[in-house]
């Protein structure tokens, strides 16, 4: 439901309802506040310093704003108390501008920086506690050249300093900084809401840019602090048309609101009246333009609503012993603001009061024996009567507009599935808030700002016909991994997945360390199942290589800060200046893997062997560096944590960050435990069951019919795929066509040449040879050299132990290379289908190395 701010609230009220942030939107009390705003001023100063019109004009302006559906005003200077009182009397909220010398190199002079902080404090203090205050802006569009001059980190730290100052003066006040595309790269995670000035005069670029800004905003509200169009240059009718679609586009993008620049053409800046631009909704003498009625109509689209018929949606909640949180989930589903939906609760063999709780609500309850999450989701899909099936978890509470936002995306795209963000709610307790900031939580992966590679199971919806076309969920995934698998299978069919940042669910995190450990161990098991089913999506050590970018809390970062690069444009002239992070190198990525703990264990074993051969004690410093990398990573993660419930003291804050750091250390161990227990080990084999002596082999196939070279190779690829082999194609600069993985240490490669023998006849030659990985080379060289050195030094025990490890690596390398070689040879030359065409295959024969084909 759309509500305006409370009207006529006295500034002296003992307990005024002030705006708060709730996920992607703002609220006043228990009602959502969509910002339908205009900017006001700046005006020619009167009486020396007052930059607002006389009270009679201001009150008339405010009354006209309210009559036209406006509920918020943005000022660029600190409003006197009487201005706030006038706004409160009309039910308007005020975005208070705190002006300072943003166009100067303000950090080059300590006195100026101190003066800026002092003026910000004074401005906030003058308005603190007033119920009409929407938020404070601690800055507005610091010029890109000034940010480039100081460097982004210094500017970010200074803005954080101003944020702290504002919060100290008005702890309950919301604080933002108004950014714009030329300094989009500023990272300001401490702000309560994200605000941008964006002037784009074409609808599609604005849609795309707002999607990008939503992903930059993360789980905070995004508000357009300025949108506008000049009627002097383009005409009043064109201004009205453009402003309407600008506001509607912001609403459809999930923004929490927008301010139109400006209420009136009267504008004073830099000591002069501005008379060559007319951005106002009214003229200088307050006569309405066509834009005013257009904006009034456009603001009715907040919140957005679709035209035409709404699709019926079936919401499926699968639960197993969900008694602690199921009631909260079902309460949220009852409050969904959507015209046509049903709720299906699948009780998957619960042994607690789950069934009784579900029976209290107007939903369909299906009870089954315990068969696992995927089976339960399939049960819900089959029972669904809607054309869209939406899934959420029993520990998640949907936002009232959740289904509306999902439906809008389905209606405007052909995506097979759509998802949205999941945000941890406040008030779940300190452990849950630490878990929310720890790694391993549900995340979404985006290929672009609007297309997803993966949407999490607690917030996903699919067209029912698409789900049925792939056979629903794979029942082997009993507790996790089902969402990843179904996303990949849908994309394998050529369909796409969408992402709507406003389709929010509040997802409770685990509220005990034991529950968190069990969850992460279960995720490790799911990874093992996924790797077994989708081996081509995993690398040698067994880690998933996403195509897109990961979004969410608790993402792992390298131990050392990575230097981000800012695209400034030539001479700093880029209109959209963005932040780019280079890909992590191999060494930097190693500590991010659960298997890094195995590396540390191996180093500890080497150091222990130093008791009998002291040179091995040199492993101790390396072990120390490895442990330090884990600690640094945990400290960095804990330092970046944000807690919905502000800690009561510095000591409490330190305790929360210490617990978060401990979770960063525990999560890889839990995930590793699950991976190893279910076969996802670094030493797993990925070749066939047969093993041959790894050696170079040449196979030749004769065909009486001509085939393009690509089809000869695609035929081999298909046979490898059917045999379950893991392979990849060669790149543009490689002298090989296929790389078949045998394991972490060994592989085989294939090179092909096609001879043309006239009359369409061909001879395809395939060379297959074993390949030793870089890791195998390092291990063989290292352990071989150490074993030899220990033997020369007379340390028999150490030499024997190191030689045993060397021999184990050699044996494993031979097995993996031999297995991959057999896989390649069988795919090329197994009788039955030895060529791209069955007719040609009957006349083909295999020729081994040393023989000639005629």
Buried (B, 14 or more C-beta within 10 A) or exposed (E): EBBBBBEEBEBEEEEBBBBBBBBBBBBBEEEBBBBBBBBBBBBBEEEEEBBBBEEEBBBEBBBBBBEBBBBBBBBBBBBBEBBBBBBBBBBBBBBBBBBBBBEBEBBEEEEBBEBBBEBBBEBBBBBBBBBBBBBBBBBBBBBBBBBBBBEBEEBBEBBBBBBBBBBEBBEEBBBBBBBBBBBBBBEBEBBBBBBBBBBBEEEEEBBBBBBBBBBBBBBBBBBBBBBBBBBEEBEBEBBBBBBBBBBBBBBBBBBBBBBBBBBBBBBBEEEEEBEEBBBBBBBEEBEBBBBBBBBBBBBBBBBBBBEEEBBBBBBBBBBBBBBBBBBBBBEBBEEBBBEEBBBBBBBBBBEBBBBEBBEEBEBBBBBEEBBBBBBBBBBBBBBBEBEBBBBBBBBBBBBBBBBBBBBBBBEEBEBBBBBBBBBBBBEBEBBBBBBBBBBBBBBBBBBBBBBBBBBBBBBBBBBBEBBBBBEBBBBBBBBBBBBBBBBBBBBEEEBBBBBBBBBBBBBBBBBEBEBBBBBBBBBBBBBBBBBBBBBEBBEBBBBBEBEBBEBBBBBBBBBEEEEEEBEBEEEBEBEBBBBEEEEBEEEBBBBBBBBBBBBBEEBBBBBEBBEBBEBBBEBBEBBEEBBEBBBBBBBBBBEBBBBBEEBEEEEEBEBBBBBBBBBBBBBBBBBBBBBBEBEBBBEBBBBBEEBBEBEEBBBBBBBBBBBEEEEBBEBBBEBBEEBEBBBEEBEEEEEBBBBBBBBBBBBBBBBBEBEEBEEEBBBBBBBBBBBBBEBBEEBBEBBBEBBBBBBEEEBEEBBEBBBEBBEEBBEBBBBBBBBBBBBBBBBBBEEEBBBBBEEBBEBBEBBEEEEEBE
